[in-house]
Amino acid sequence: MEPSSNLEQSFSGRTILVGVCGGIAAYKCAEVVSALRQAGADVHVILTEAAQKFVSQLTFFALSGNAVHADLFAEGSAWDVAHISLVRKSDAFLVLNATANTLAKLAHGLADNLLTTCVLATRRPVLVAAAMNTAMLEAEPTQANIAALQERGFEFVEPGAGFLACGEVGDGRLADPQTILSATAGLLRRSQSLRGRRVVVTAGPTREFADPARFLSNPSSGRMGFALAIEARRRGADVTLISGPTQLPAPADLRFVPVTTASEMHAAVLEHLDGASLFIGAAAVADFRPADVSLDKVKKEGAATTMALSANPDIIADVAARRLPGCFVLGFAAETDDLEANARKKMEKKNLDCIVANDIGADLSSFGGSHTQATLLWPGGRREPLPRAPKKVVAGMLLDRITDALPGM
């Protein structure tokens, strides 16, 4: 297979880590490794013990031009340290001929061989190409493991259909090498699509205290904003994530600014907005706060049954008004009725570049859950419905569409 000039542009100077699992399709992985090297990539191969039953280390050494690694505890080897170094300097990690067993290990964080250890250690994009019997592929545990990995940001090349080694015909064949190469090239392009860009993301709810024990808030989990921030960082951006209170851990490799109230979030946004190419207002900011805040807990007896409220700053409208030329502003609208009409009204009133419309009346899990279904709305009536998917997957879909619209792209 001869690599095209487009593939050469994608792979030249890139370091690709390729893990090969055990199965008859392991021989196809040799063709992928050869094509990657021909396209200019520096390819390093890891073989599982089972993979070596089908292909030899010598084959991949000859095709990659690099030493092949298989033993996590090889005597006389510095690989126990070097594998971490290699993972860090790689640009992408391919897991080829992935078996049901390997998918289960990866989904549950097991690290009992060199390949699974490296996957657990990597912060680079991971592409998985699975191959197995149709029944094993369609089994509920396998599908659950694939879904769990996709939610964590792993990308998959769909298995092909045809004659299988077991003698049956069906889904489960390893995707053809050209499909894997094209998917890898796309993964690399996305991983660098925001390089040199500054991105500011808001996430989570805000809390507006009436007294030390009570506050106004909403069910936002912060998952959508966190997913967008993490995905933007994976694509090379310098990311600042400003978040209200959530149960999510602070992401690595980005600037994390925790806040509590809308006023604190507003101040943090203005502090970090300078030089941003993209502002994503995914936070569910409280529109109002108690006008009078008690320093002591208000007792039930004799307490007023009404509460005076004051308006909070409109953060995203202020960002859109203050932004410098070249800053793209994406908003979110959570609505219970007239979804698109209300979302478009918000987009136009606040001068946003586009807006993500979520119907929380039809499905409250979209607000605080792990999945969402949304529609991306643009000026001029353009709309792009997105399928219901894990928020981490939707984050990638949104950034795919927004990146092309950024000034200077």
N, C-alpha and C positions, 0 to 999 in steps of 0.2 A: 504494500500500500504506500503510494507516494504522497507525502504531505503537501497540501496546497500552499500557495503563497500566503493566504490569509492565516492558516494555521501556523506557518513559520513566524508571522508577526506576533501571534499570540504566545508562542512558546519560547522564542529566542531569548536566552539569558535567564529563563525561569528554572527554578529547582522544583522538581516534582517527586514526591515520595509515593511509591506504588506498593501497596500491600496485596499479596496474592494468596487466596485461600485455597483449600483442598477441594478438588472436583475435576471432572474430565475436561471442563472448559478452561482449565489453567493454561493449556497450550495457546489459546487465543490471546491470553494476556501478554505473551511474548511478542505478538504482533503489535500490540498497543505500545509496549516499551520501546520497540524498535522505531515505530513511527514518531514517538515523542522525541527520541534522540535525534532522528533525522531532521526534525523541525527545529532543533536548536536547544532543546531542554536538557538540563542536567538531571538525569534520572537515577534515583536510588531505590532499590528493590528490597522488600522484606518478604520472605516466604514463611508461611506457617509450616509446622511439621507435616500436616496432611498434604499441603501443596507439593512438598518434595517427593511424595509418592507418585506424582504425575509429571513433574518437571524438575530439572536439576538446577542447582545453583550456577553451574557452568554455563548453561543456556542464557540465563539472565545477566551473568557477568559479561558474556560476549556481546550481548545486545545492548546493554546499558553503558558498558565501559567503566563501570564502578563495581566495587566489591559488593557482594550480595550478603544480606544479613538475615539470620534465621534463629540464632540462639541468644536468648536474653542473658544467659549466664556463661557465655563462651569463655573458656580459660585463655588467659594471655591476651584478652581483648579489652580495649577501652570502651567498648560499645555500651556498657552500662551507663556511661556518662555521655558518650558521643550521640546516642540516640536522641537524647533531649536536645542537644545542640543541633542535630540535623532537622528535627521537627521544627525548631524555632526558625531556622533559616530557609525552610521550604516555603514555597508559595502556595502549594495545594497538596492535598493528600487524597489519593485514589485508593479505594478498597475494592479490588476486582475479584470476580468470581465468589462474591460473598455468600457464604452458606447460612442456613437457618441457625446453626450453632454460633457462628460469628456474630450474626445480627443480634442474637439473644445476649451474648456477652457485651456487645457494644451498648445495647439499650439499657443494660443494668450496671454498667460501669465496671465490669470485670476486667482485670488486667493480668491474665495468667500466661501470656506469651508476648513476644516482642511486638507483634502487630497491634494487639489490643492495648498494650502499654503505650505505644506511640500515639494511637488515636486518642487515648485518654489525656495525653500530655499536650496534644496540639491545640493551638488557637487559630489555626489556618482553616480555610474552607475545606470541607470533606465531601467527596463525591463517591457514592456507593453504587456498584453495579452487581446486582445479585444474580445467582444462578442456582437452581435447585428443581426438584420434582414439583409438578404442578400442585399436588395435594399439600406438600410441605409449604409451598409459597402461599397457598390460599388458607392455610390453617390459621385459626384465630390468634394463637400466640405470635405467629410470625407477622401477621398484619398489625397486631398491637405493637410489636417491637419496631416495625417500620414507621408507624405513626409516631411513636415516642421519639425516634431519631429525627424524623422530619420536624417535629416540634422543637427540637434542640438545634435546628438549623442545618442538619445534614441534607444534602441533595441526593436524589436517586435518579439513575438511568433506568427506565422501565425495561424489565426483561422482555425478550422477544418470544414469539410463539413458533412452534415447529416440532420436529422430531427430537425427542429427548433421549438421553443415554439409557434410561430405563426401558425404552422401547415404546413409550407412550407418545402421543402428540398433544401438545398443549402449551400453556405459558410456562416460562421458567428458564428458557435458553438465555445464556449470556448475550447481552446486546452486542451487535456487531462492532468491531473496532472503530470504524469511522464514526459511528454514533457516539461512542465513548469519547473519542477525540474532540468531536464538536461540542459535546457537553462540557468537557474540561476547559476548552477554549472559552466558552461562555462563562464558566465559573471564574476563570482568571480575569476576564474583562470586567465582570461585576465586582470582583474583589479590589479592583483599582479604579473604579468609576468615580469615586469621590476623593481620590488622592489630591491633597493640596487644598481641600475645601474645609471650611469651618462650619460645623453644624451645631445648632442649639435646639435641644428637645425638652419640652416640659411633659411631666407624667404624673399620674396619681391624682388623688383628691387633695383638697385643702381642708383644714379644720378651722372653724371660726368659733372661738370659745365664748360662752356666756358667763361661765364661772369656772373654777378649776376642775369641776367634775363633768361639765356638759359642753357640748359643741355642736355646731351645724356642720354636716358633711354629706357625703354621698357614697355609693357602693363601688366606686372605681378601684380597681386592683392595681393599676399602673402597668399592667402587662403589655399593653399596646405601645405605650411610650418607651418602656424599657426595650421591647423588641426592636423598635425603630432605631433607638440609640445604638444598640449592640450591632444591628445590621449595618448602620452607617459606618461604624468603626471598622467592621469587617471589610468594608469597601474602601478603606483608606482615609476616611475623614478624621479630622481633629474634632472630637465630639465633647460637648458639655451637656450633661443630663441634669436638669433641675427637677427634683421630685418632691411631692408632698409625701405624707406618711404612708408607707406600704409595708407588706411583709416580704418584699423581694430583697435579696442581697445586692449590695452595690456592685455593678459590673466592673470588671477589670479593664485596664487599658483605656479608660476615658476619665474625664473630669466629672466628678459626681458632687452635686450641691444639694444637700437635704434642706428642705424648708417645711414649715407647718401651715402658715396662713397665706391667703391670697396676696396680702401686702408684701410679705416676705418673698413670695415667688416673683411678684412684679419687680421688686428691687433687684433680685438676683438676675432676672432676665435682662434688665437694662444694663447691669454691670457686665454681662458676658456677650451682649449682642454685637458689639463692635467687631467688624470684619467678618461677620457670619455671611455665608453664601446661602444658607438654608435655615429657616426657623420652622420647627414643627410644634404646633401647639396642641399636644395630645392630652394635656392635663384636663381634668374635670374640675375647673375652678369654681368655687362657690360665688354666686352672683352677689350675695348679701352677707353681712356680718351683724351680730348684735350691736345696737347703737350704744348700749351701756353694758360694760363688762364688770362683774363683781369680782373683787379680789378674794372673797370668801365664798364658800359654797352656799348657794341660796337654799334656805330651808323650805320644805313643802308648805308648812303652815304659814298662811298669810302671804304667800308669793303671788305675784300678778299672773294672770292666765293669758296675758298677751305680751308680745315682745316687739319692741321697736327695732327696726332694721335700718342699716345704712348700706349704700351700694359699695361694692368692692371695685377696684380698678379693673377696667376691661383690658387684660394683658395683651391679647392678640391684636385688638384694634390699635392699641398704643404702639405695638411693634410695627404693624403695617404703616402707621403714620410716621414713625421715626426712622424706619429702615433707610439704609443708604442704597444707592443704585446697585443692582446686582444681587440683592437679597430676595430670595424666593420665600413666600410665606404660605405654609400649608396649615389649614385649620381642620377641626373636627366638629361635627354637629350630632349630638345624641337627641333624637326626637321620638315622640310617641304618636304623632299624627302629622299628616301632610309632610312626610319626610323630605322629599326633594325640594318642594316649594319653600319650606322653612330653611333648609340648608342653603339653598341659593340666595335667599333673602339675607342670611347671615354673611355669606361670602361677599355679596355686593355691598352691603352696608359697611362692612369692616375692611373692604378693599383687599381681599385675600386673592392669591393667585389660583388656588383651587381648594376644595374642601372634601373631606371624607364624611359621608352621611351614614349614620348608624340608626337603625330602628330599634330602640330599646323597649318600645311598647309591645312589639310582636315577640321579642325574645330577650328577657331581662339578663340572660347569661352573657349577652354581648357586652354588657357593661362591666361585670366583674369576673367573667369566666375566661377560660383559656382559648376559646374559639370566637370568631366573629364573622359576620357577613356584612359587607359594606359596598357602597357605590361611590366612586370617585367622580366628583362633579367639577367641570371646568366652565369658564365663561363662554358665552355663546351657545349654550345648550348642550354641549358635548358631555356625555356621561359614559363611564366605564364600570359596569357591575363587576364585582369581584366575588368568586365563589366562597361559600362558607369553608373556613380552614383555620388551623391554629394561628394565633396572632403572630407568631414568629414567621410563618409562611406568608401571611398577608403583609407583614412589614417588608418582605422582599419584593412582593408584587407592587406595593406602593412606591418603593424606591426605584424599581425598574422603570416605572412610568414617569416619575418626577424628574429623575436624573436627566433625561433627554430635554426637559423643559428649562433646566437651569441656565441662566445667562452664561455664555462663554463655552457651552458644551458643544 
